[in-house]
Amino acid sequence: MKKYLITLVSVVMLSSTAAYAGQWGVGVSGSIAAIAADGQESETGNTGTENSVRSSTASNNAIIASIFAEYTADSGMTLGIDYIPGSADVSSKSVSRTDVTADAGETTQDDGDRTAQAEVDNHMTIYAEIPLHNGLFLKGGYVEMDVTGTESSTITTTSSYGTTTADGYLYGLGYRDAFGENGFYKVEATHTAFDSITINSSGDHSITADLDVTQAKFSVGYNF
């Protein structure tokens, strides 16, 4: 999906370049992001009386930097790609719990403490900005990123989680203005709602979660 959308945007940009005397722009962005998630962990191999499904919520505020490239037509319509090279934790602190002695019906004993965390990285957004009035614009886009689950434990039956891809859709409102001969800046507020994701462990654990990200963002760029 990501490769298809990148190809589609590139074709649209090249077509716009041929038809209109628009301009390309590149720049950097900084944002404060509020990350929120809620989900469930299930143990498919649990046959005892211990609850096999656990629910939890997590949140974190992160300062994020990104780079972007975009094309703006004479009409003011902008198409672009934004990439965040770093990573961020989903929770401001690791989520911990203590398991009691396993029931007789379980095949393994899992006494001890478990500590879990999730990390997001490789965050890419393909976006469109539609001008409204006097620099104001509506923004919409498709977002894709990787989510990796991690777990540490004091017991021998710990599980290791892999990485999955989360897809979502972004919408928001912004303001754009120029400075100097070729400079411009943007201020925007956006919200991204991701589709539900499932991460399976190397053992018998599975995590299903919903993730949302709200950002306040400032960008500065150069047109050429």
Backbone hydrogen bonds in HBPLUS format (Angstrom, degrees):
<---DONOR---> <-ACCEPTOR-->    atom                        ^
c    i                          cat <-CA-CA->   ^        H-A-AA   ^      H-
h    n   atom  resd res      DA  || num        DHA   H-A  angle D-A-AA Bond
n    s   type  num  typ     dist DA aas  dist angle  dist       angle   num
A0005-LEU N   A0001-MET O   2.95 MM   4  6.20 161.7  1.98 155.3 159.4     1
A0006-ILE N   A0002-LYS O   2.91 MM   4  6.11 162.2  1.94 154.6 159.6     2
A0007-THR N   A0003-LYS O   3.03 MM   4  6.16 158.5  2.08 144.4 149.9     3
A0008-LEU N   A0004-TYR O   2.92 MM   4  6.16 155.4  1.98 146.2 153.5     4
A0009-VAL N   A0005-LEU O   2.87 MM   4  6.10 165.4  1.90 155.1 157.8     5
A0010-SER N   A0006-ILE O   2.98 MM   4  6.12 157.1  2.03 144.8 151.5     6
A0011-VAL N   A0007-THR O   2.98 MM   4  6.22 156.0  2.04 148.8 154.7     7
A0012-VAL N   A0008-LEU O   3.02 MM   4  6.28 162.0  2.05 150.8 155.7     8
A0013-MET N   A0009-VAL O   2.85 MM   4  6.07 159.1  1.90 151.8 157.6     9
A0014-LEU N   A0010-SER O   2.95 MM   4  6.14 163.1  1.97 150.4 154.5    10
A0015-SER N   A0011-VAL O   2.89 MM   4  6.06 157.9  1.94 149.2 155.8    11
A0016-SER N   A0012-VAL O   2.86 MM   4  6.04 154.0  1.93 146.1 153.6    12
A0017-THR N   A0013-MET O   2.90 MM   4  6.12 151.3  1.98 146.0 154.2    13
A0018-ALA N   A0014-LEU O   3.12 MM   4  6.39 149.7  2.22 142.9 149.8    14
A0019-ALA N   A0015-SER O   3.08 MM   4  6.30 144.8  2.21 143.2 152.8    15
A0020-TYR N   A0016-SER O   2.80 MM   4  5.69 159.7  1.84 156.6 160.1    16
A0023-GLN N   A0072-THR O   2.92 MM  49  5.47 157.0  1.98 150.4 156.8    17
A0072-THR N   A0023-GLN O   2.88 MM  49  5.47 172.6  1.89 163.9 165.2    18
A0224-PHE N   A0024-TRP O   2.96 MM 200  5.61 155.0  2.02 148.7 153.8    19
A0025-GLY N   A0070-GLU O   2.87 MM  45  5.27 149.9  1.96 153.8 152.7    20
A0070-GLU N   A0025-GLY O   2.87 MM  45  5.27 158.2  1.92 155.7 158.1    21
A0026-VAL N   A0222-TYR O   3.13 MM 196  5.63 153.2  2.20 144.8 149.7    22
A0222-TYR N   A0026-VAL O   2.82 MM 196  5.63 153.7  1.89 161.4 169.4    23
A0027-GLY N   A0068-PHE O   3.10 MM  41  5.49 150.0  2.19 148.8 147.7    24
A0068-PHE N   A0027-GLY O   3.06 MM  41  5.49 156.8  2.11 145.0 144.3    25
A0028-VAL N   A0220-VAL O   3.08 MM 192  5.84 151.3  2.16 166.3 165.1    26
A0220-VAL N   A0028-VAL O   3.05 MM 192  5.84 161.9  2.09 168.6 174.2    27
A0029-SER N   A0066-SER O   2.88 MM  37  5.10 157.2  1.93 143.6 143.4    28
A0066-SER N   A0029-SER O   2.98 MM  37  5.10 154.3  2.05 136.2 139.3    29
A0030-GLY N   A0218-PHE O   2.93 MM 188  5.51 160.4  1.96 158.9 164.8    30
A0218-PHE N   A0030-GLY O   2.91 MM 188  5.51 168.8  1.92 164.3 167.5    31
A0031-SER N   A0064-ILE O   2.83 MM  33  5.24 150.9  1.91 152.6 160.5    32
A0064-ILE N   A0031-SER O   2.85 MM  33  5.24 164.2  1.88 150.8 156.2    33
A0032-ILE N   A0216-ALA O   2.99 MM 184  5.43 154.9  2.05 151.5 157.0    34
A0216-ALA N   A0032-ILE O   3.08 MM 184  5.43 153.3  2.15 144.3 152.3    35
A0033-ALA N   A0062-ALA O   2.81 MM  29  5.23 174.0  1.81 162.4 163.7    36
A0062-ALA N   A0033-ALA O   2.87 MM  29  5.23 158.8  1.91 148.6 155.6    37
A0034-ALA N   A0214-THR O   2.77 MM 180  5.17 166.6  1.79 156.7 160.9    38
A0214-THR N   A0034-ALA O   3.04 MM 180  5.17 160.9  2.08 140.4 145.8    39
A0035-ILE N   A0060-ASN O   2.72 MM  25  5.13 170.0  1.73 171.3 170.1    40
A0060-ASN N   A0035-ILE O   2.88 MM  25  5.13 145.5  2.00 143.6 148.8    41
A0036-ALA N   A0212-ASP O   2.94 MM 176  5.34 166.0  1.96 163.1 164.0    42
A0212-ASP N   A0036-ALA O   2.89 MM 176  5.34 162.2  1.92 161.1 164.9    43
A0037-ALA N   A0058-ALA O   2.84 MM  21  5.18 157.4  1.89 158.7 155.5    44
A0058-ALA N   A0037-ALA O   2.81 MM  21  5.18 157.1  1.86 152.1 151.8    45
A0038-ASP N   A0210-ASP O   3.11 MM 172  5.57 150.3  2.20 147.7 156.9    46
A0210-ASP N   A0038-ASP O   2.87 MM 172  5.57 160.7  1.90 159.3 163.8    47
A0039-GLY N   A0056-SER O   3.01 MM  17  5.73 162.8  2.04 164.3 168.6    48
A0056-SER N   A0039-GLY O   3.01 MM  17  5.73 152.9  2.09 155.5 158.5    49
A0040-GLN N   A0208-THR O   2.82 MM 168  5.41 152.0  1.90 154.0 163.0    50
A0208-THR N   A0040-GLN O   2.95 MM 168  5.41 159.4  1.99 155.7 162.1    51
A0041-GLU N   A0054-ARG O   2.73 MM  13  5.16 155.8  1.79 150.3 158.7    52
A0054-ARG N   A0041-GLU O   2.81 MM  13  5.16 158.5  1.85 149.4 156.8    53
A0042-SER N   A0206-SER O   2.85 MM 164  5.30 159.3  1.90 152.6 159.7    54
A0206-SER N   A0042-SER O   2.96 MM 164  5.30 142.3  2.11 147.7 154.5    55
A0043-GLU N   A0052-SER O   2.90 MM   9  5.20 140.3  2.06 145.9 155.8    56
A0046-ASN N   A0043-GLU O   3.30 MM   3  5.59 170.2  2.31 112.8 114.7    57
A0044-THR N   A0204-ASP O   2.91 MM 160  5.46 141.9  2.06 164.2 164.2    58
A0092-SER N   A0059-SER O   2.79 MM  33  6.16 133.2  2.01 160.1 145.9    59
A0067-ILE N   A0083-TYR O   2.99 MM  16  5.50 159.8  2.03 152.1 155.5    60
A0083-TYR N   A0067-ILE O   2.87 MM  16  5.50 166.2  1.88 164.9 169.7    61
A0069-ALA N   A0081-ILE O   3.04 MM  12  5.59 151.7  2.12 152.3 161.2    62
A0081-ILE N   A0069-ALA O   2.90 MM  12  5.59 157.6  1.95 162.7 169.5    63
A0071-TYR N   A0079-LEU O   2.78 MM   8  5.45 158.4  1.83 159.6 166.2    64
A0079-LEU N   A0071-TYR O   2.97 MM   8  5.45 158.1  2.02 153.7 158.8    65
A0073-ALA N   A0077-MET O   2.95 MM   4  5.51 160.9  1.99 162.2 161.4    66
A0076-GLY N   A0073-ALA O   2.90 MM   3  5.38 160.0  1.94 114.7 121.5    67
A0078-THR N   A0129-GLU O   3.05 MM  51  4.97 165.7  2.07 144.3 148.4    68
A0129-GLU N   A0078-THR O   2.80 MM  51  4.97 156.5  1.86 143.4 149.1    69
A0080-GLY N   A0127-TYR O   3.02 MM  47  5.41 160.1  2.06 147.1 149.1    70
A0127-TYR N   A0080-GLY O   2.94 MM  47  5.41 159.8  1.98 144.5 151.1    71
A0082-ASP N   A0125-THR O   2.83 MM  43  5.06 161.7  1.86 150.9 156.9    72
A0125-THR N   A0082-ASP O   2.83 MM  43  5.06 162.1  1.86 152.0 156.8    73
A0084-ILE N   A0123-HIS O   2.90 MM  39  5.25 166.8  1.92 159.8 163.2    74
A0088-ALA N   A0120-VAL O   2.98 MM  32  5.48 150.8  2.06 150.0 159.1    75
A0120-VAL N   A0088-ALA O   2.87 MM  32  5.48 168.4  1.88 162.5 164.7    76
A0090-VAL N   A0118-ALA O   2.87 MM  28  5.53 168.5  1.88 150.7 151.0    77
A0095-VAL N   A0116-ALA O   2.93 MM  21  5.23 149.7  2.03 159.3 158.1    78
A0116-ALA N   A0095-VAL O   2.78 MM  21  5.23 167.1  1.80 150.7 154.0    79
A0097-ARG N   A0114-ARG O   2.97 MM  17  5.48 145.0  2.10 150.4 158.8    80
A0114-ARG N   A0097-ARG O   2.86 MM  17  5.48 164.6  1.89 162.8 167.7    81
A0099-ASP N   A0112-GLY O   2.78 MM  13  5.40 159.7  1.83 170.0 166.3    82
A0112-GLY N   A0099-ASP O   3.27 MM  13  5.40 150.8  2.36 143.4 135.8    83
A0106-GLU N   A0103-ASP O   3.08 MM   3  5.55 161.9  2.11 113.0 118.6    84
A0154-THR N   A0113-ASP O   3.03 MM  41  5.51 152.8  2.11 152.7 159.6    85
A0115-THR N   A0152-SER O   2.84 MM  37  5.24 163.7  1.86 163.0 162.1    86
A0152-SER N   A0115-THR O   2.84 MM  37  5.24 160.2  1.88 153.0 159.6    87
A0117-GLN N   A0150-THR O   3.02 MM  33  5.31 155.6  2.08 147.1 147.7    88
A0150-THR N   A0117-GLN O   2.81 MM  33  5.31 167.9  1.82 164.2 161.2    89
A0119-GLU N   A0148-THR O   2.86 MM  29  5.22 157.3  1.91 147.3 154.6    90
A0148-THR N   A0119-GLU O   2.83 MM  29  5.22 165.6  1.85 156.5 161.4    91
A0121-ASP N   A0146-ASP O   3.02 MM  25  5.36 152.5  2.09 142.5 150.1    92
A0146-ASP N   A0121-ASP O   2.87 MM  25  5.36 170.4  1.88 160.4 161.5    93
A0124-MET N   A0144-GLU O   2.86 MM  20  5.43 167.1  1.88 163.3 167.7    94
A0144-GLU N   A0124-MET O   2.94 MM  20  5.43 157.9  1.99 156.8 163.8    95
A0126-ILE N   A0142-TYR O   2.94 MM  16  5.36 164.6  1.96 157.7 161.8    96
A0142-TYR N   A0126-ILE O   2.92 MM  16  5.36 151.7  2.00 152.9 157.1    97
A0128-ALA N   A0140-GLY O   2.83 MM  12  5.53 155.3  1.89 167.2 174.0    98
A0140-GLY N   A0128-ALA O   3.05 MM  12  5.53 159.1  2.10 156.2 162.7    99
A0130-ILE N   A0138-LEU O   2.78 MM   8  5.10 158.9  1.82 151.5 157.5   100
A0138-LEU N   A0130-ILE O   2.86 MM   8  5.10 158.0  1.91 148.7 148.6   101
A0132-LEU N   A0136-LEU O   2.71 MM   4  5.31 163.2  1.74 153.5 147.4   102
A0136-LEU N   A0133-HIS O   3.05 MM   3  5.31 166.9  2.07 119.8 121.0   103
A0176-ARG N   A0135-GLY O   2.83 MM  41  4.88 149.8  1.92 126.0 135.8   104
A0137-PHE N   A0174-GLY O   2.90 MM  37  5.28 153.3  1.97 140.2 141.1   105
A0174-GLY N   A0137-PHE O   2.92 MM  37  5.28 159.8  1.96 156.0 158.6   106
A0139-LYS N   A0172-GLY O   2.97 MM  33  5.10 163.6  2.00 137.7 135.4   107
A0172-GLY N   A0139-LYS O   2.92 MM  33  5.10 135.4  2.12 148.4 146.6   108
A0141-GLY N   A0170-LEU O   2.96 MM  29  4.89 143.0  2.10 135.7 133.1   109
A0170-LEU N   A0141-GLY O   2.84 MM  29  4.89 165.2  1.86 135.4 140.6   110
A0143-VAL N   A0168-GLY O   2.85 MM  25  5.03 174.1  1.85 143.1 142.7   111
A0168-GLY N   A0143-VAL O   2.88 MM  25  5.03 153.3  1.95 147.0 147.3   112
A0145-MET N   A0166-ALA O   3.05 MM  21  5.42 151.4  2.13 148.9 157.3   113
A0166-ALA N   A0145-MET O   2.80 MM  21  5.42 167.1  1.81 161.7 166.2   114
A0147-VAL N   A0164-THR O   2.79 MM  17  5.39 163.8  1.82 163.3 167.8   115
A0164-THR N   A0147-VAL O   2.92 MM  17  5.39 159.8  1.96 149.6 154.3   116
A0149-GLY N   A0162-GLY O   3.38 MM  13  6.19 160.5  2.42 165.0 162.0   117
A0202-SER N   A0160-SER O   2.84 MM  42  5.45 136.4  2.03 139.5 152.8   118
A0195-ASP N   A0167-ASP O   2.82 MM  28  5.87 168.2  1.83 173.2 169.7   119
A0169-TYR N   A0193-ALA O   3.19 MM  24  5.73 154.1  2.26 140.7 141.0   120
A0193-ALA N   A0169-TYR O   3.21 MM  24  5.73 156.9  2.26 152.4 149.1   121
A0171-TYR N   A0191-HIS O   3.07 MM  20  5.69 151.9  2.15 149.8 158.0   122
A0191-HIS N   A0171-TYR O   2.92 MM  20  5.69 155.9  1.98 159.0 165.5   123
A0173-LEU N   A0189-ALA O   3.06 MM  16  5.70 149.3  2.16 158.5 162.0   124
A0189-ALA N   A0173-LEU O   2.97 MM  16  5.70 162.5  2.00 162.5 166.2   125
A0175-TYR N   A0187-VAL O   2.73 MM  12  5.28 149.0  1.83 152.6 163.4   126
A0187-VAL N   A0175-TYR O   2.91 MM  12  5.28 155.7  1.97 150.6 158.7   127
A0177-ASP N   A0185-TYR O   3.10 MM   8  5.70 157.4  2.15 156.9 162.4   128
A0185-TYR N   A0177-ASP O   2.90 MM   8  5.70 158.0  1.94 163.8 168.7   129
A0179-PHE N   A0183-GLY O   2.93 MM   4  5.03 162.6  1.96 119.7 121.4   130
A0183-GLY N   A0179-PHE O   3.03 MM   4  5.03 123.1  2.37 164.4 176.4   131
A0223-ASN N   A0182-ASN O   2.84 MM  41  5.13 167.0  1.85 148.6 153.1   132
A0184-PHE N   A0221-GLY O   3.11 MM  37  5.34 147.5  2.22 137.0 135.7   133
A0221-GLY N   A0184-PHE O   2.85 MM  37  5.34 167.2  1.87 153.0 154.0   134
A0186-LYS N   A0219-SER O   2.90 MM  33  4.99 154.8  1.96 134.4 138.5   135
A0219-SER N   A0186-LYS O   2.84 MM  33  4.99 162.9  1.87 149.7 152.9   136
A0188-GLU N   A0217-LYS O   2.96 MM  29  5.26 161.5  1.99 150.1 153.9   137
A0217-LYS N   A0188-GLU O   2.87 MM  29  5.26 174.6  1.87 160.9 162.6   138
A0190-THR N   A0215-GLN O   3.02 MM  25  5.33 156.6  2.07 144.5 152.1   139
A0215-GLN N   A0190-THR O   2.91 MM  25  5.33 161.9  1.94 145.6 151.7   140
A0192-THR N   A0213-VAL O   2.75 MM  21  5.14 158.4  1.79 154.8 162.1   141
A0213-VAL N   A0192-THR O   2.99 MM  21  5.14 160.7  2.03 146.1 152.2   142
A0194-PHE N   A0211-LEU O   3.08 MM  17  5.52 161.8  2.11 169.5 172.2   143
A0197-ILE N   A0209-ALA O   2.95 MM  12  5.48 162.2  1.98 156.6 161.7   144
A0209-ALA N   A0197-ILE O   2.94 MM  12  5.48 155.4  2.00 149.1 157.0   145
A0199-ILE N   A0207-ILE O   2.78 MM   8  5.16 156.3  1.83 149.6 157.5   146
A0207-ILE N   A0199-ILE O   2.86 MM   8  5.16 167.0  1.87 150.0 154.3   147
A0201-SER N   A0205-HIS O   2.96 MM   4  5.31 167.5  1.97 154.8 150.8   148
